[in-house]
Amino acid sequence: MKRVFGDRKTILILLGPTLAVYVLLKLVPVCWSLGLSFFTGNTLSGFTFIGFANFVKFVGDPAAIQSLIVSIVFAVLATVGQIVLGYLLALLYVFVLRKGSAFIRTAVFFPMVLPTVAVALLFRNFVSVGNNQGPVNDIINFFGGRSVEFLASTIGTMGVALAMTLWSSMGFYAVLLYTGLLDIPDEIIESARLDGASGARLVRHIVLPLSMPILLSSVIFSLNSTLKVFDSLLALNNGGPGTSTSPLTLYMYRTAFDYSDYGYGSTIALVLTLLCLVFTLAIFRSSSRKADS
C-alpha cells in the first residue's frame, strides 16, 4: 500500500479525474462570474467592458443596499436563534434525556429533511387570512383578537420567515452541537460536580468553554447558510411586501435572469461571497484573540 501511494504517477491518476471535475464545476464558474462583474450586457446584446462601474453602481443602488441589509439582519437573527435553541436542545439531550433522547432527536431533526419550498408554503398557510384562514389566526380569534395579516408587513413577514427557519433547522444544529458535547470527557464533568459545580455554573464554566470549537463551527456554518437564504423567502412572500424582505440572493437572481444584466448580477454575487468571507474571518479572528488571552 505504501508503495502504491508513494508513487506520484499513481496519485495523479487517482486524483486527476476528481480534480478535473472540481475545476470544471467549481473553479471555472467562479472565475467566469468574477470576470463578468467587469462587463455589462448579456448573451443576446453582447458584453461591454466597463471596469469597476458595476461596483460603483452597487454602492449607489438603494435596492441593493436594502437587500444587503435584509440579508445581514436575517442572517444575524437566524444564526442567534439557531445556535441558542440548538445548544439548549443539545444540553437537554446530554444532561436530561441522555440515552432516551434518540426519539426526540429524530423528531426535532425531521423538519430538516423536508423541502424548503414545502415548509414555506406550510407556514404561509398557517398565517393566512380570509376564506382559507390558518390556525394561527384561528387561535387569535378564539381569544377575542382580530385576524392579523402577517405577510402584509415587513416585520410580520420576517417574523414568519425566522420562525420557519428556526423550526426547520434547529434540530440539525442540536445534533451537531450534541456530538460536540459528547466529546467532553465524563471525568471532567464528574470532577466539576464533586467540586460543587452544577446547573448553570457547570454549563457556563465547564461545558461551554470545552464545546467552544464546535460552537464556533456551528456559528460559521449558520451565518454562511442564512446569508445565502433564497428559496424560503421567495416561496413565503416573493420577497414582499414589495421588495422589503428581498435578500441579496433574490435581488441577484432578478437582476441576472429577469433583467438579463449578467455583469451586475455577477457583481452582486461577488459582494455576497465577500460578505460571507468577512463574517467568517471576523469569527476566526475573535476566537483566536480569546484563545490567546
VOROZA-632519 format. One line per 8 residues: number of its first residue (from 0); for each residue z, y, x of N, C-alpha, C. Coordinates in Angstrom, 2 decimals. Layout:
BEGIN
NUM = Z/Y/X/Z/Y/X/Z/Y/X; ... .
END
This chain:
BEGIN
0 = 0.00/-1.21/0.84/0.00/0.00/0.00/0.00/1.26/0.87; 0.79/1.25/1.94/0.84/2.41/2.83/-0.51/2.63/3.51; -1.19/1.51/3.85/-2.50/1.64/4.49/-3.51/2.26/3.53; -3.41/1.90/2.24/-4.36/2.43/1.26/-4.14/3.92/1.05; -2.90/4.34/0.80/-2.62/5.74/0.53/-2.55/6.58/1.80; -2.60/5.93/2.94/-2.66/6.68/4.19/-4.07/7.03/4.60; -5.05/6.48/3.90/-6.46/6.75/4.18/-6.91/7.98/3.39; -7.40/9.00/4.08/-7.81/10.24/3.40/-9.00/10.02/2.48 .
8 = -9.90/9.14/2.86/-11.05/8.86/2.01/-10.61/8.23/0.69; -9.64/7.32/0.77/-9.13/6.69/-0.45/-8.47/7.71/-1.37; -7.68/8.60/-0.77/-7.02/9.65/-1.56/-8.06/10.55/-2.22; -9.11/10.89/-1.49/-10.16/11.74/-2.03/-10.89/11.05/-3.18; -11.14/9.76/-3.03/-11.83/9.01/-4.08/-10.98/8.94/-5.34; -9.67/8.74/-5.17/-8.77/8.60/-6.31/-8.52/9.94/-7.01; -8.38/11.00/-6.23/-8.06/12.31/-6.81/-9.29/13.14/-7.13; -10.43/12.80/-6.52/-11.63/13.61/-6.71/-12.03/13.81/-8.15 .
16 = -12.20/12.73/-8.94/-12.60/12.92/-10.35/-11.62/13.76/-11.16; -10.32/13.53/-10.93/-9.31/14.31/-11.66/-9.37/15.78/-11.29; -9.51/16.06/-9.99/-9.60/17.46/-9.56/-10.86/18.12/-10.09; -11.96/17.37/-10.14/-13.22/17.92/-10.66/-13.09/18.29/-12.14; -12.47/17.39/-12.92/-12.26/17.67/-14.34/-11.34/18.87/-14.52; -10.28/18.94/-13.70/-9.34/20.07/-13.80/-10.05/21.39/-13.48; -10.86/21.39/-12.46/-11.56/22.62/-12.08/-12.53/23.05/-13.19; -13.26/22.07/-13.77/-14.24/22.39/-14.80/-13.57/22.88/-16.09 .
24 = -12.46/22.26/-16.46/-11.83/22.58/-17.74/-10.78/23.67/-17.65; -10.24/23.93/-16.45/-9.16/24.92/-16.31/-9.58/26.12/-15.48; -9.92/25.87/-14.24/-10.15/26.99/-13.32/-11.42/27.76/-13.64; -12.50/27.06/-13.95/-13.76/27.74/-14.25/-13.64/28.65/-15.48; -13.08/28.18/-16.61/-12.92/29.10/-17.75/-12.02/30.29/-17.45; -10.95/30.08/-16.66/-10.06/31.19/-16.32/-10.80/32.23/-15.48; -11.52/31.77/-14.48/-12.28/32.70/-13.63/-13.39/33.38/-14.43; -14.02/32.64/-15.34/-15.08/33.22/-16.18/-14.50/34.31/-17.09 .
32 = -13.34/34.04/-17.68/-12.70/35.03/-18.54/-12.27/36.25/-17.75; -11.77/36.02/-16.54/-11.38/37.15/-15.69/-12.59/38.01/-15.35; -13.72/37.39/-15.08/-14.93/38.15/-14.78/-15.43/38.92/-15.99; -15.32/38.33/-17.19/-15.79/39.00/-18.40/-15.00/40.27/-18.71; -13.77/40.35/-18.23/-12.94/41.52/-18.53/-13.49/42.79/-17.88; -14.43/42.66/-16.97/-15.06/43.83/-16.34/-16.41/44.16/-16.97; -16.73/43.50/-18.08/-18.00/43.72/-18.76/-17.75/44.06/-20.24; -18.76/44.55/-20.89/-18.75/44.74/-22.34/-20.01/44.13/-22.91 .
40 = -19.91/43.69/-24.19/-21.07/43.09/-24.83/-20.83/41.66/-25.24; -21.91/40.96/-25.58/-21.85/39.57/-26.00/-23.14/38.86/-25.61; -23.26/37.61/-26.02/-24.42/36.82/-25.61/-25.71/37.30/-26.27; -25.63/37.97/-27.41/-26.83/38.45/-28.09/-27.31/39.79/-27.55; -26.38/40.74/-27.39/-26.76/42.07/-26.92/-26.80/42.17/-25.40; -26.24/41.16/-24.73/-26.17/41.20/-23.28/-24.88/41.84/-22.78; -24.63/41.69/-21.50/-23.39/42.20/-20.91/-23.69/43.35/-19.97; -22.81/44.35/-19.99/-22.94/45.53/-19.14/-21.67/45.70/-18.32 .
48 = -21.83/45.84/-17.02/-20.66/46.01/-16.16/-20.07/47.40/-16.38; -18.74/47.44/-16.67/-18.07/48.72/-16.90/-16.81/48.88/-16.05; -16.59/47.97/-15.10/-15.43/48.09/-14.22/-14.11/47.92/-14.94; -13.21/48.89/-14.75/-11.87/48.81/-15.34/-11.78/49.54/-16.68; -12.90/49.83/-17.30/-12.90/50.58/-18.55/-12.17/49.84/-19.68; -12.27/48.50/-19.69/-11.58/47.73/-20.72/-10.07/47.86/-20.59; -9.57/47.91/-19.36/-8.13/48.06/-19.16/-7.65/49.45/-19.58; -8.46/50.46/-19.29/-8.14/51.82/-19.74/-8.16/51.88/-21.27 .
56 = -9.13/51.20/-21.86/-9.24/51.16/-23.32/-8.01/50.49/-23.93; -7.51/49.44/-23.30/-6.34/48.73/-23.82/-5.12/49.64/-23.84; -4.91/50.39/-22.77/-3.75/51.28/-22.69/-3.79/52.33/-23.79; -4.99/52.80/-24.15/-5.12/53.82/-25.17/-5.44/53.30/-26.55; -5.34/51.99/-26.75/-5.67/51.38/-28.04/-4.39/51.18/-28.86; -4.17/51.96/-29.93/-2.93/51.81/-30.72/-2.78/50.42/-31.33; -3.89/49.82/-31.77/-3.82/48.48/-32.38/-3.38/47.44/-31.35; -3.88/47.58/-30.11/-3.50/46.64/-29.06/-2.03/46.80/-28.69 .
64 = -1.56/48.03/-28.59/-0.15/48.28/-28.25/0.76/47.76/-29.36; 0.35/47.94/-30.61/1.14/47.43/-31.73/1.22/45.90/-31.68; 0.08/45.26/-31.42/0.07/43.80/-31.31/0.91/43.33/-30.14; 0.90/44.08/-29.04/1.72/43.74/-27.88/3.20/43.81/-28.23; 3.59/44.83/-28.96/4.99/44.98/-29.37/5.39/43.84/-30.31; 4.50/43.49/-31.25/4.78/42.39/-32.17/5.00/41.09/-31.40; 4.15/40.84/-30.41/4.28/39.61/-29.61/5.59/39.57/-28.85; 5.97/40.68/-28.23/7.21/40.72/-27.44/8.43/40.57/-28.33 .
72 = 8.46/41.33/-29.45/9.61/41.25/-30.36/9.76/39.85/-30.93; 8.64/39.27/-31.36/8.69/37.92/-31.92/9.15/36.91/-30.87; 8.62/37.03/-29.65/8.96/36.09/-28.59/10.44/36.17/-28.23; 10.97/37.37/-28.10/12.38/37.54/-27.73/13.30/36.99/-28.82; 13.04/37.37/-30.08/13.89/36.91/-31.17/13.79/35.39/-31.36; 12.58/34.86/-31.29/12.39/33.42/-31.47/13.03/32.64/-30.33; 12.91/33.15/-29.11/13.49/32.46/-27.96/15.01/32.42/-28.05; 15.60/33.55/-28.38/17.06/33.59/-28.53/17.52/32.61/-29.60 .
80 = 16.83/32.59/-30.74/17.20/31.67/-31.81/17.01/30.21/-31.43; 15.88/29.90/-30.79/15.61/28.52/-30.40/16.62/28.00/-29.40; 16.93/28.82/-28.40/17.84/28.36/-27.35/19.27/28.25/-27.87; 19.71/29.24/-28.64/21.09/29.21/-29.16/21.28/28.04/-30.11; 20.38/27.90/-31.09/20.51/26.80/-32.04/20.32/25.44/-31.36; 19.36/25.38/-30.44/19.14/24.12/-29.72/20.34/23.72/-28.89; 20.96/24.72/-28.23/22.12/24.42/-27.39/23.32/23.99/-28.24; 23.52/24.66/-29.38/24.62/24.27/-30.27/24.41/22.86/-30.80 .
88 = 23.18/22.53/-31.15/22.89/21.17/-31.60/23.11/20.16/-30.49; 22.70/20.52/-29.26/22.90/19.61/-28.12/24.38/19.35/-27.87; 25.19/20.40/-27.97/26.64/20.23/-27.83/27.19/19.34/-28.93; 26.65/19.50/-30.14/27.08/18.66/-31.26/26.73/17.20/-30.99; 25.54/16.96/-30.47/25.12/15.59/-30.17/26.04/14.93/-29.13; 26.38/15.68/-28.08/27.09/15.11/-26.95/28.59/14.97/-27.20; 29.20/16.02/-27.74/30.66/16.05/-27.80/31.25/15.71/-29.17; 30.43/15.70/-30.22/30.95/15.40/-31.56/30.38/14.09/-32.08 .
96 = 29.06/14.03/-32.22/28.43/12.84/-32.77/28.35/11.70/-31.77; 28.08/12.05/-30.50/27.98/11.08/-29.41/26.95/10.00/-29.71; 27.35/8.73/-29.70/26.39/7.65/-29.87/25.80/7.61/-31.28; 26.46/8.25/-32.23/25.95/8.25/-33.59/24.99/9.36/-33.89; 24.47/10.02/-32.86/23.61/11.18/-33.08/22.13/10.83/-33.15; 21.77/9.57/-32.99/20.35/9.20/-32.92/19.61/9.59/-34.20; 20.19/9.29/-35.36/19.52/9.59/-36.62/19.40/11.10/-36.83; 20.47/11.83/-36.51/20.46/13.29/-36.68/19.42/13.90/-35.74 .
104 = 19.35/13.43/-34.51/18.37/13.95/-33.55/16.96/13.74/-34.06; 16.71/12.56/-34.62/15.38/12.25/-35.13/15.04/13.13/-36.33; 16.01/13.30/-37.23/15.77/14.09/-38.44/15.51/15.56/-38.10; 16.28/16.11/-37.16/16.12/17.51/-36.78/14.84/17.71/-35.97; 14.45/16.70/-35.20/13.24/16.80/-34.37/11.97/16.64/-35.20; 12.07/15.98/-36.35/10.88/15.63/-37.14/9.96/16.81/-37.45; 10.46/18.00/-37.84/9.54/19.11/-38.14/8.63/19.49/-36.98; 9.03/19.13/-35.75/8.23/19.47/-34.58/6.88/18.77/-34.59 .
112 = 6.79/17.60/-35.21/5.55/16.84/-35.20/4.63/17.23/-36.35; 5.10/18.08/-37.25/4.26/18.49/-38.37/3.25/19.54/-37.92; 2.06/19.58/-38.51/1.07/20.60/-38.16/1.61/22.00/-38.47; 1.37/22.93/-37.55/1.90/24.28/-37.69/1.37/24.96/-38.94; 0.09/24.76/-39.25/-0.50/25.38/-40.43/0.15/24.84/-41.70; 0.43/23.54/-41.73/1.08/22.94/-42.89/2.48/23.52/-43.09; 3.21/23.71/-41.99/4.55/24.30/-42.07/4.47/25.74/-42.56; 3.47/26.49/-42.09/3.31/27.87/-42.52/3.00/27.95/-44.02 .
120 = 2.14/27.08/-44.50/1.83/27.06/-45.93/3.05/26.64/-46.75; 3.84/25.73/-46.21/5.06/25.30/-46.89/6.03/26.47/-47.06; 6.26/27.23/-45.99/7.18/28.37/-46.07/6.58/29.48/-46.92; 5.27/29.60/-46.93/4.64/30.60/-47.78/4.89/30.28/-49.25; 4.85/29.00/-49.60/5.15/28.61/-50.97/6.64/28.75/-51.29; 7.48/28.56/-50.30/8.92/28.71/-50.50/9.28/30.12/-50.99; 8.62/31.13/-50.43/8.99/32.52/-50.73/8.01/33.20/-51.68; 7.11/32.44/-52.28/6.10/33.04/-53.15/6.74/33.57/-54.44 .
128 = 6.02/34.49/-55.09/6.45/35.06/-56.36/5.33/34.90/-57.38; 5.62/35.25/-58.63/4.60/35.15/-59.66/4.66/33.84/-60.42; 3.49/33.38/-60.86/3.45/32.16/-61.68/3.88/30.93/-60.89; 3.58/30.91/-59.59/3.97/29.77/-58.75/5.14/30.16/-57.85; 6.17/30.74/-58.45/7.31/31.23/-57.68/8.00/30.10/-56.94; 8.40/30.41/-55.70/9.03/29.42/-54.85/10.52/29.29/-55.09; 11.14/28.29/-54.48/12.58/28.04/-54.69/13.48/29.15/-54.16; 13.05/29.89/-53.14/13.89/30.95/-52.60/14.14/32.02/-53.65 .
136 = 13.09/32.46/-54.33/13.25/33.47/-55.38/13.90/32.88/-56.63; 13.72/31.59/-56.85/14.43/30.95/-57.97/15.94/31.02/-57.76; 16.37/30.82/-56.53/17.80/30.91/-56.22/18.29/32.34/-56.38; 17.47/33.30/-55.91/17.84/34.71/-56.06/17.96/35.08/-57.54; 17.02/34.62/-58.37/17.08/34.89/-59.81/18.27/34.22/-60.45; 18.63/33.04/-59.97/19.77/32.31/-60.54/21.07/33.09/-60.39; 21.20/33.81/-59.27/22.41/34.60/-59.04/22.26/36.04/-59.54; 21.26/36.29/-60.36/21.12/37.58/-61.00/20.28/38.60/-60.27 .
144 = 19.68/38.23/-59.17/18.87/39.17/-58.40/17.42/39.17/-58.84; 16.68/40.17/-58.38/15.26/40.27/-58.68/14.44/39.57/-57.59; 13.30/39.06/-58.00/12.43/38.37/-57.04/12.02/39.32/-55.91; 11.98/38.79/-54.71/11.64/39.57/-53.52/10.29/39.10/-52.99; 9.38/40.04/-52.79/8.08/39.71/-52.20/8.21/39.82/-50.67; 8.67/38.74/-50.07/8.94/38.74/-48.63/7.70/39.07/-47.82; 6.56/38.53/-48.22/5.34/38.69/-47.44/4.63/40.02/-47.70; 5.24/40.88/-48.51/4.65/42.19/-48.76/5.17/43.25/-47.80 .
152 = 6.11/42.89/-46.94/6.66/43.84/-45.98/6.63/43.24/-44.58; 6.65/44.13/-43.59/6.61/43.67/-42.20/7.87/42.90/-41.84; 9.03/43.46/-42.22/10.31/42.80/-41.89/10.42/41.46/-42.59; 10.00/41.41/-43.87/10.07/40.15/-44.61/9.18/39.08/-44.00; 7.95/39.47/-43.63/7.02/38.51/-43.02/7.55/38.00/-41.68; 8.08/38.91/-40.86/8.64/38.50/-39.57/9.85/37.61/-39.76; 10.67/37.92/-40.78/11.84/37.08/-41.04/11.43/35.67/-41.43; 10.44/35.55/-42.31/9.96/34.23/-42.72/9.34/33.50/-41.52 .
160 = 8.57/34.23/-40.70/7.94/33.62/-39.53/8.99/33.11/-38.54; 10.05/33.88/-38.33/11.11/33.44/-37.42/11.85/32.23/-37.98; 12.16/32.26/-39.28/12.82/31.12/-39.90/11.97/29.87/-39.79; 10.67/30.02/-40.02/9.74/28.90/-39.91/9.70/28.35/-38.48; 9.64/29.26/-37.50/9.58/28.84/-36.10/10.86/28.13/-35.68; 11.99/28.66/-36.08/13.27/28.04/-35.71/13.43/26.68/-36.37; 13.05/26.58/-37.64/13.19/25.31/-38.34/12.34/24.22/-37.71; 11.14/24.59/-37.28/10.21/23.58/-36.77/10.42/23.25/-35.30 .
168 = 11.10/24.12/-34.53/11.17/23.91/-33.08/12.57/23.71/-32.53; 13.61/24.02/-33.29/14.95/23.92/-32.71/15.31/22.47/-32.38; 14.74/21.51/-33.10/15.01/20.11/-32.79/14.48/19.71/-31.43; 13.31/20.28/-31.06/12.73/19.99/-29.75/13.64/20.51/-28.64; 14.11/21.75/-28.77/14.96/22.33/-27.73/16.34/21.68/-27.72; 16.77/21.19/-28.89/18.04/20.46/-28.92/17.95/19.18/-28.10; 16.84/18.45/-28.25/16.66/17.22/-27.48/16.49/17.54/-25.99; 15.75/18.59/-25.69/15.53/18.98/-24.30/16.85/19.34/-23.61 .
176 = 17.67/20.13/-24.29/18.97/20.52/-23.72/19.96/19.35/-23.74; 19.80/18.48/-24.71/20.65/17.29/-24.79/20.49/16.40/-23.56; 19.26/16.24/-23.12/19.02/15.44/-21.91/19.66/16.10/-20.68; 19.69/17.44/-20.66/20.34/18.12/-19.55/21.84/17.94/-19.57; 22.42/17.96/-20.76/23.87/17.77/-20.87/24.29/16.35/-20.49; 23.39/15.39/-20.74/23.72/14.00/-20.38/23.81/13.81/-18.87; 23.17/14.70/-18.10/23.21/14.58/-16.64/24.52/15.08/-16.04; 25.35/15.74/-16.84/26.65/16.20/-16.34/27.56/15.00/-16.19 .
184 = 28.10/14.75/-15.02/28.97/13.57/-14.81/30.19/13.59/-15.73; 30.51/12.44/-16.28/31.68/12.34/-17.16/32.97/12.63/-16.40; 32.98/12.35/-15.08/34.19/12.57/-14.30/34.57/14.06/-14.27; 33.55/14.92/-14.21/33.82/16.36/-14.18/34.41/16.82/-15.51; 33.85/16.31/-16.60/34.35/16.68/-17.93/35.79/16.21/-18.11; 36.05/14.97/-17.74/37.41/14.43/-17.89/38.39/15.16/-17.00; 37.97/15.49/-15.79/38.86/16.23/-14.89/39.19/17.61/-15.45; 38.20/18.27/-16.04/38.45/19.59/-16.64/39.38/19.48/-17.83 .
192 = 39.25/18.42/-18.60/40.15/18.23/-19.75/41.57/17.96/-19.30; 41.72/17.21/-18.23/43.06/16.96/-17.70/43.71/18.24/-17.19; 42.87/19.17/-16.73/43.39/20.45/-16.25/43.64/21.44/-17.38; 43.40/21.03/-18.61/43.71/21.88/-19.75/42.53/22.56/-20.39; 41.32/22.33/-19.87/40.14/22.98/-20.45/39.66/22.18/-21.66; 39.42/22.85/-22.75/38.92/22.19/-23.96/38.21/23.20/-24.83; 37.38/22.70/-25.73/36.69/23.57/-26.67/35.78/24.57/-26.00; 35.95/25.84/-26.40/35.09/26.90/-25.90/35.28/27.11/-24.40 .
200 = 36.50/26.95/-23.90/36.75/27.12/-22.46/36.02/26.06/-21.66; 35.99/24.85/-22.14/35.29/23.77/-21.44/33.79/24.05/-21.40; 33.23/24.51/-22.52/31.80/24.80/-22.57/31.46/25.99/-21.68; 32.28/27.04/-21.73/31.97/28.26/-21.00/32.09/28.09/-19.49; 33.12/27.43/-19.02/33.40/27.38/-17.58/32.87/26.12/-16.89; 32.59/25.07/-17.65/32.16/23.81/-17.04/30.75/23.42/-17.49; 30.59/23.25/-18.79/29.33/22.72/-19.32/28.19/23.71/-19.12; 28.41/24.98/-19.47/27.34/25.97/-19.38/26.83/26.17/-17.96 .
208 = 27.68/26.36/-16.96/27.15/26.51/-15.58/26.39/25.29/-15.09; 26.87/24.09/-15.43/26.22/22.88/-14.96/24.90/22.60/-15.67; 24.74/23.15/-16.87/23.49/22.94/-17.61/22.54/24.12/-17.46; 22.84/25.06/-16.56/22.02/26.26/-16.41/20.58/25.97/-16.00; 20.30/25.01/-15.10/18.89/24.74/-14.74/18.02/24.36/-15.93; 18.49/23.41/-16.76/17.69/23.01/-17.92/17.65/24.12/-18.96; 18.69/24.95/-19.00/18.73/26.07/-19.93/17.69/27.12/-19.56; 17.58/27.43/-18.28/16.58/28.40/-17.82/15.16/27.86/-18.03 .
216 = 14.98/26.58/-17.78/13.66/25.98/-18.02/13.28/26.07/-19.50; 14.26/25.87/-20.37/14.00/25.96/-21.81/13.65/27.38/-22.21; 14.33/28.36/-21.62/14.04/29.76/-21.92/12.61/30.11/-21.51; 12.21/29.69/-20.32/10.86/29.96/-19.84/9.82/29.30/-20.73; 10.06/28.06/-21.08/9.12/27.33/-21.94/9.03/27.99/-23.31; 10.18/28.39/-23.86/10.19/29.02/-25.17/9.49/30.37/-25.16; 9.76/31.19/-24.16/9.13/32.50/-24.08/7.61/32.40/-23.97; 7.14/31.50/-23.12/5.70/31.37/-22.94/5.01/30.83/-24.18 .
224 = 5.67/29.95/-24.92/5.05/29.40/-26.12/5.07/30.41/-27.27; 6.15/31.17/-27.41/6.23/32.14/-28.51/5.42/33.40/-28.23; 5.23/33.76/-26.97/4.35/34.88/-26.66/2.92/34.59/-27.07; 2.56/33.32/-27.09/1.20/32.91/-27.44/1.08/32.44/-28.88; 2.03/32.87/-29.73/2.00/32.46/-31.14/0.70/32.94/-31.78; 0.11/32.07/-32.59/-1.18/32.43/-33.21/-1.32/31.82/-34.61; -1.38/30.50/-34.67/-1.72/29.85/-35.93/-0.67/30.03/-37.01; 0.61/30.09/-36.64/1.66/30.20/-37.65/1.59/31.55/-38.37 .
232 = 1.46/32.65/-37.63/1.36/33.97/-38.25/0.04/34.15/-38.98; -1.01/33.53/-38.47/-2.31/33.61/-39.14/-2.27/32.89/-40.48; -1.70/31.69/-40.52/-1.65/30.93/-41.76/-0.62/31.48/-42.73; 0.44/32.09/-42.21/1.51/32.59/-43.07/1.06/33.80/-43.88; 0.50/34.81/-43.21/0.14/36.04/-43.92/-1.06/36.75/-43.28; -1.82/36.03/-42.45/-3.01/36.58/-41.80/-2.70/37.82/-40.97; -1.50/37.84/-40.37/-1.12/38.99/-39.56/-0.71/40.20/-40.37; -0.56/40.04/-41.68/-0.25/41.16/-42.56/1.23/41.31/-42.83 .
240 = 1.55/42.28/-43.71/0.60/43.12/-44.46/-0.19/44.06/-43.55; -1.49/44.16/-43.82/-2.37/44.90/-42.92/-2.49/44.17/-41.60; -2.10/44.84/-40.53/-2.06/44.22/-39.20/-0.67/44.39/-38.57; 0.33/44.61/-39.42/1.67/44.93/-38.91/2.36/43.76/-38.23; 1.95/42.53/-38.52/2.53/41.36/-37.86/1.47/40.58/-37.09; 0.42/41.28/-36.68/-0.66/40.64/-35.92/-0.26/40.58/-34.44; -0.07/39.39/-33.87/0.29/39.30/-32.45/-0.92/39.54/-31.56; -0.67/39.59/-30.28/-1.75/39.88/-29.33/-2.82/38.78/-29.34 .
248 = -2.41/37.55/-29.58/-3.38/36.46/-29.63/-4.34/36.61/-30.81; -3.83/37.03/-31.95/-4.68/37.22/-33.12/-5.61/38.41/-32.93; -5.10/39.47/-32.31/-5.95/40.63/-32.03/-7.05/40.26/-31.03; -6.71/39.42/-30.06/-7.70/38.94/-29.10/-8.77/38.11/-29.80; -8.36/37.24/-30.70/-9.30/36.38/-31.42/-10.27/37.22/-32.26; -9.74/38.19/-32.99/-10.59/39.03/-33.83/-11.54/39.88/-33.00; -11.05/40.38/-31.86/-11.89/41.20/-31.01/-13.06/40.40/-30.44; -12.77/39.20/-29.99/-13.79/38.39/-29.33/-14.75/37.73/-30.31 .
256 = -14.22/37.20/-31.42/-15.06/36.37/-32.29/-15.48/37.07/-33.58; -14.67/37.99/-34.08/-15.09/38.73/-35.27/-15.97/39.92/-34.92; -15.60/40.63/-33.83/-16.35/41.81/-33.42/-17.28/41.54/-32.23; -17.27/40.31/-31.73/-18.17/39.88/-30.64/-18.08/40.76/-29.40; -16.90/41.25/-29.10/-16.67/42.02/-27.87/-15.92/41.11/-26.90; -16.68/40.27/-26.21/-16.08/39.25/-25.35/-15.37/39.87/-24.14; -15.88/40.98/-23.65/-15.26/41.61/-22.50/-13.88/42.13/-22.80; -13.74/42.86/-23.89/-12.44/43.40/-24.27/-11.50/42.28/-24.70 .
264 = -12.04/41.25/-25.36/-11.22/40.10/-25.72/-10.67/39.39/-24.49; -11.47/39.28/-23.43/-11.01/38.68/-22.19/-9.94/39.54/-21.52; -10.08/40.86/-21.66/-9.06/41.76/-21.12/-7.72/41.56/-21.81; -7.76/41.41/-23.12/-6.53/41.16/-23.88/-5.91/39.83/-23.46; -6.74/38.82/-23.25/-6.24/37.52/-22.80/-5.60/37.63/-21.42; -6.19/38.44/-20.54/-5.62/38.64/-19.20/-4.28/39.36/-19.29; -4.18/40.34/-20.17/-2.90/41.05/-20.36/-1.83/40.09/-20.85; -2.19/39.21/-21.77/-1.23/38.23/-22.28/-0.79/37.27/-21.18 .
272 = -1.73/36.86/-20.33/-1.39/35.98/-19.21/-0.43/36.67/-18.24; -0.73/37.93/-17.92/0.15/38.69/-17.03/1.53/38.90/-17.65; 1.57/39.07/-18.96/2.85/39.23/-19.65/3.71/37.97/-19.52; 3.09/36.82/-19.72/3.81/35.55/-19.54/4.31/35.40/-18.10; 3.47/35.80/-17.14/3.84/35.70/-15.74/5.01/36.63/-15.41; 4.99/37.83/-15.96/6.06/38.80/-15.69/7.39/38.29/-16.24; 7.38/37.77/-17.46/8.61/37.24/-18.06/9.14/36.06/-17.24; 8.25/35.19/-16.81/8.67/34.01/-16.04/9.27/34.42/-14.70 .
280 = 8.61/35.34/-13.99/9.13/35.80/-12.70/10.44/36.54/-12.86; 10.59/37.30/-13.94/11.84/38.02/-14.18/13.00/37.05/-14.38; 12.76/35.96/-15.11/13.82/34.98/-15.34/14.17/34.26/-14.03; 13.14/33.89/-13.26/13.39/33.23/-11.97/14.17/34.15/-11.04; 13.81/35.42/-11.02/14.47/36.35/-10.11/15.92/36.57/-10.51; 16.18/36.71/-11.81/17.56/36.90/-12.27/18.41/35.67/-11.99; 17.82/34.48/-12.15/18.57/33.26/-11.89/18.87/33.10/-10.41; 17.93/33.48/-9.55/18.16/33.38/-8.10/19.23/34.37/-7.65 .
288 = 19.29/35.54/-8.27/20.34/36.50/-7.93/21.71/35.97/-8.31; 21.80/35.34/-9.49/23.07/34.78/-9.90/23.50/33.64/-8.97; 22.51/32.85/-8.52/22.82/31.74/-7.63/23.31/32.24/-6.27; 22.71/33.34/-5.80/23.14/33.90/-4.51/24.52/34.54/-4.58; 24.83/35.14/-5.74/26.13/35.78/-5.89/27.22/34.76/-6.13 .
END
